[in-house]
Amino acid sequence: MEDLDAEEREAERLLASAKLFQRKTAADETFKWIASHKGVLGTLIISSMGFPIRSTMDSPTTMKFAVFLGPLVAKAKQALHMIHASQQELTLLRARTSGREVIIVPKDDFAIIILQKASNK
């Protein structure tokens, strides 16, 4: 009986590892897909605490974006919540200058930040 329980736990652990690997692989592919788009200058993933998780940019640039944009995401979420008591979620935040734009896609545990050349539409 104990052997069966141990085998079931091991099978569950292996299944969980396989699912995590699949999610990581899908995330890696998405990260590469975003970074490959024309005009994309850099892509960054930060944790909900603002720490860089992954980046295509050099270390100083990565830290600069993480330090300044992490709190911006939190403030934007807070402001939206205060304005709309209906609990609308922030799904995308875009800031644009004449030459570049930053796109931020916040999730529960992380945020994706994309720096790209501004298009002339």
KAHUMO-V369982 format. One record per helix or strand of 3 or more residues. SS is the DSSP state (alpha for helix, beta for strand). FROM is the first residue (numbers start at 1). TO is the last residue. Records with the same first field share a line. If there is no record, write none. Layout:
BEGIN
SS = FROM-TO ; FROM-TO
END
This chain:
BEGIN
alpha = 2-35 ; 59-83
beta = 40-47 ; 52-55 ; 93-96 ; 100-106 ; 110-117
END
